[in-house]
């Protein structure tokens, strides 16, 4: 599980600092791997090699939103559903996180490796492997902050 603390300006102009949680289970990763021809790992490697910026962004957005959820107070559950993802995607916090990951190769690699189960991140498990620190989208710069 990855916890990201993000500071952003909400739509009322208030400065906010919040913790957001991201996680993919071994079952979710295995389902993603098996649902694509050639598997997720192979698909990601292919689009990175082809430098298909549109597909890179689409996959990255899917991974960010698919991994987002809310941890229960007792730590037993990590709640994820379409409503939770839609609420998160409609915040300025999502925009801050997404732009950081789209423009910073190290942050993107740390994010992807951070959401993986420890067994997979440590090289054990279902044959999936962590991503190297390669920029997800090259040549994208964040927009200048509004004054």
N, C-alpha and C positions, 0 to 999 in steps of 0.2 A: 504494500500500500504506500502511496505517495501522498504526502501532505504538502500543499503549496500555499504559502502565505502571500497574498497579493494585496497591494494598496492601489486603490483606484478612486476616481471621482464618479459618484453616482449621477443619475439623471437630474437630481435636484441641486447638483453642485457641491455635495458633501463629500469630504475625503473619508474613505472607508478602508479598513484593513480587516481582511477576513481569511480564514483558513478554508481551503477547498481540498477535497479528497478524491483520489483517483486510484483505481485498482482493476486489474483483470485477473480472474481466477484461471487455474489450469484448464478447467472445463470450458470457459469462454474462449481461451486461446486455442484450444484443440478444435472447438467448433469452427472458429474463424479459419484455422489452418485447413480443415477438411472441407469447408464449404466452397473453397475456391479451387479452380483447376490449377494444379501445380502447387497449391498451398499458399498461405499468406506470405511466408518468408520469401518464396520464389517470386511472387507477384511484386512485393516491395523491392526486391533486388532488381527486377526487370524495369520497373518504372524509374528507379533511381539511376540505373545505367542509361536508360533512354532519355533521362532528364525531362520526363513528361510532367511539367510543372502543374498542369491542371489536375492530373491524377494524383500527384504527390499531395497537393492541398486537400483533395477529396478524401484520400485515405487518412491523412493526418487529422482532419476534422472528425472523421468517423471514429478514429481511435480515441481522441480526446473525449468526445461525447459518450462513446460506449463505456469508457472507463470511469466516468464521473458518477459520483453517488454521495449518499449521506450515511455516515457511520452511526449506528444506534448508540445510545448512551452507555449501554452495557458492553459494547464492542462485539456482540454476537452476530450482528447483521450489518451488511453494507447494502443499503437500499438503492436500487437503480430501477428507473422506469422512464417511460417517455415524458411524463409530466415533469419529473425532476430534471431530466436532460433539457427539456424545452425552457424551463425556468432559468437554468444556469446559462443556456445559450443566449438568453435575452438580456443578460447583464453586461455591464461594462467590465466586470471581472473576467468574464470569458474572453472578451476582446483583448484585454491586457495579456492574459495567459497565452492565447492563440498567437498574438503578434510576437511575443517573446520567443515562442517555440518555432515560429516560421522564420525568424531572423537570426537566431542564435543556435549554431550547430551543437555546441556543448550542452545548452539547456535542453534542446530537442532530444539528444541522445540520453541525457540524464532522466528526462521525463519517461521516455519509452522504456528504458531499463528499470526505472523506479516503479512502474505500474505492473511489471511482470512479477509473478510469484517467485519467491526466493530460489526455489529449486531450479527454475528455468534460468533465472538471472545468474545463478552459479554454475550453469552448464549442465544441469541434471534435468531429467524430466522428459518431455514429449518430443524432443528433437528440435524444438524451437530455440533460437539463439538471440541474445541481445543484439541490438543494432549498433554499428560503429558510430563514432561521432562525426557523421557526415551531415552537412547542411541539408535540411529537408527541402528548402526552396532557396536557390541561389539568386542573388540579385534583388531580393525583396528588402526594402528598407521600411521601417515603421514611419507612419505619417508624423509630421511635426506636431508637438503638443499644442492644443488650442490655448490661446491666452485669454 
